Amino acid sequence: MRPRRATLEDSEQQARIFRRRSVLAAFVVLIMFSGLIGRMVWLQVVQHDVFITRSDKNRMRVEPLPPNRGLIFDRNHQVLAENRPTYNLTLVREQAGDVGQTISRLIDILNLPEDQHDVLAQRSRERLRSYEPALLLSDLNEEQIARIAVNRYRLPGVEVEAQLIRYYPDGEWMSHVLGYVGRISQEDQQRIDTSNYAGTHFIGKTGIERFYEDELHGQAGVRRVETNARGRTLREIDRTPPKPGKNLTLTLDSRLQKLGHDLLKGKRGAIVAIEPKTGAILAMVSEPGFDNNKFVTGIDTKSYAALRDDVDMPLYNRAARGQYPPASTVKPYMASAGLEYGLIQPSDTVYDPGYYQLPNDSRRYRNWLRWGHGRVDMKRAITVSNDTYFFTLAHRMGIDRLSAFMHKYGFGEDHSLDVWGAGNGLMPSRDWKRGRYNQVWYPGETLSVGIGQGYWLATPLQMATAVSVLANDGKWVRPHLAMQVGDEQIAPPFENTPDDVKLDNPHWWGLIHQAMENVMTGSEGSGRASGRNLQYRMAGKSGTAQVFTLGQKEKYNAAELEERLHDHALFTAYAPVDDPKIAVAVIVENGGGGSRVAAPIAREMLDAWILPGIKSGNEAQDHARQNEHAADRMATGD
Amino acid sequence: MMDYWQRVYRRSRRQYQRLGWRTLHLDPWLLLALLTIIAGGLIVLYSAGGESTYLVEAQALRFVAAFVVMLLIAQVSPRTMKRLAWFFYIVVTLMLVAVDIIGTHAMGAQRWLTIPGVIRFQPSELMKLAMPMTIAAYLSRRVLPPGWLDLLVCLALMGVPVGLIANQPDLGTSMLVTASAVFVILLAGLSWRFIAVCAGLGIAAMPLLWFNMHQYQRQRVLTFLNPESDPLGSGWNIIQSKTAIGSGGIHGKGWMQGTQSQLEFLPERHTDFIVAVLGEEFGLIGMSVLMTCYLLLIWRGLYMANQAHDTFGRLLGGSLVLTFFVYVFVNVGMVSGVLPIVGVPLPLISYGGTASVTLMAGFGMLMAVFTHHKTTPR
């Protein structure tokens, strides 16, 4: 490099070059800054609307406001289902970052068993929409709340949320009829309007809670809140308050329900009591019961398995879904059919040698009393529950007419208004058998059906409904559980009410009532042990449903058979005869004779409803037991 | 060194009686522009930091220190700067090498040099000053406009530190250092033919650059080209900053009323993205005022560089001012979504340490070349 001295001229030339270049630079700077300003005009003026919308969407979140669930009362305004304040733990997955890690920390902080990890992970996914909190744990205790509060910084997306939760004060004996609410499952999401359930964690799963879900749930509200980038709510902008669910008043009397529960304690069975005039279901008991409160907060797998696999099937609603042969309780209905079809006159008699034989058939269809009742007319046939009489009648009627007439009493179909999951039972017919088994109908099968056995199955609810229709002289009212939904009274007439059962001669109803009253009070009445000291006119009919089919020559010996093969004890009754206020059906599974085991229970139910002052459960139980012993001494039967 | 400061002291004692801006080696107009921008920046910072006085105090304190540095540097005559340029350049380059070996990691890059208990700083910041000084010192000794040989020497001088900085990696700073050197060369009067050839070569080298980029740098470019492709990930920043600016409208949402910034949707809102806070809260009006202030500052700076009494001063001053412009343009450009995201703060406003000190030191140099009137003897 050859160093050169700069001359003054050089220096001036350089200054000139620099000036030119710097003026150019100043101009370029101006242009480029104008470009930036242009960019700002584009963003802030031209596209302003787009960005203001986007920024509002950023900061505002619409939060659902879950409505309070309607309460459920019994007819005396006693609370059956209420809402209890609890603290729940919720998680918003979007805010949690690593969900698995957050759940692990939770388990650590709350000292939960390790195996809860999968359960909680599963629950965290059970929600309707993104950015919606999923319910992890319900009903936190104070210590848990404190632990969460202290560790909150380690638990992003986790919130302790105050919420009202369902509580059933009378869980054990109300569980089947009320049903329960539980966390909304994937399945439930198919049948609901998810926007109305945003923020609601529970939904009616069974029973009344399920049937009246829409009314009980109410209408969700919304509020708009401002949140920061991490999703924390900072303030409320505005809100549309939720409409709370309607309160529900049931026709049930919880005292009667409790009594039924006490009377069936230790047994398996069901009681349904109906007010004949209104169709109001006064009691609907299924034993054994279960505590439905456990299902609200999420029952653990082990307890659930224990309930599900229990041989006594406590989860099974026997009253509405249990299917039993109605047995001899159908004899009054059969008699009415015979009269209406003109097959018998009340005074016609049948000779009972202790068995019935079809023409040209050696097989003997035995009466329950081996040596027979001799000559029996219609009333006596009902009173002593003679089988031969009804074999004869059934044979004359034929299965088609029999089946058609029993449908009028509601057998074979569910006619209840609002009993969730009520069974249809089974009213067999020639067509049914062909469709089901592709077989012809045998005349011998008509005989079994004629005494309420064979293929015939009915639910306790259907049995109670039928006896209630009978007590009403054939007038139908659909059985129902709701008395008042919100401000709306639920009262007959109801839509789709079946046609009334009509008899040519209305006087015939009186004959049947008399025959059934004789069951309780007649010297031969099968229920007379339970008919002692009646202070009102009671009518009843016993039934004993065979579980175990006996061979032709065998004799039933209760002591030798396993308990679960014992006959089912049935009893249907109503009272007072001249102005029926209550009709009841009782079934005790494997209880043995209906008049011996079921009748005392029915009597206690009627006493409780008709006489002033309901007895305590123990007192009624003692009384029922005395009648049971009395029946033993009297050797009644059906 | 010592006798230099003694001379400065004696001279200021002599001129004490007729104290004026010249004697202080300051320019009142530049000072006014700087203070206006800094004061406005502190107001925005208060809002961006979530009404935190801590940030504002720290920032103000930092500027006080930076002002002292500026004041001191303004007293140094350009002649001395020219003399020390080479020394300074070599020392800083060695520091960059040291950073490469023993530097401190932060945010995925090795940028910091720590002298334990004393100071922790980024040598690359110092290179922003050393680079234009050296190139200007070199070119001012040559016959201008520069020829091929000069250009090659300058490229070599530039290449070593830029390579070291890019290797840290620090794309933003290496770009600014490159710019400062290039501006010296351009202002020295590089012929347009050279410029055209170099620009052509630069464009041709683009693919090469792409393959030498770090993954995160490539991601930034891709995100810039299509921010919606990953709205919650790497596209988040640019979407949120555009939303902030756009939602501000003409008048803005008002001071401390910006929802994007106050509710923390805007990332890095007190550092690199602070201009989005301004855009959101003060709208187009606020943005225009700021850009005008910057424009006036740059124009004044260019005027001052023109008034320098030697080539070194002109080249150095002009380069510093134009580099400052690049700062502003790249930052506002990236925040408003016209440039890819590179880590360049908004000068004088973004919260941060070393950058503001170097900036003010640069302005100190500019004031020095403007106010020291004795022509440098050859």
Interface residues (C-beta under 8 A of the other chain):
Chain A: P3 R4 R5 A6 D10 S11 Q13 Q14 A15 I17 F18 R19 R21 S22 A25 A26 V29 L30 M32 F33 G35 L36 I37 R39 M40 V41 L43 Q44 V45 Q47 H48 V50 F51 I52 R54 S55 D56 N58 R59 E226 T227 N228 A229 R230 L234
Chain B: R141 R142 V143 L144 P145 L186 L187 A188 G189 Q240 K242 T243 A244 I245 G246 S247 G248 G249 I250 T259 Q260 L263 E264 F265 G279 G283 L284 M287 S288 M291 Y294 L295 I298 W299 L302 A305 N306 D310 T311 R314 L315 G318 L322 F325 F329 V332 G333 S336 G337 V338 R378
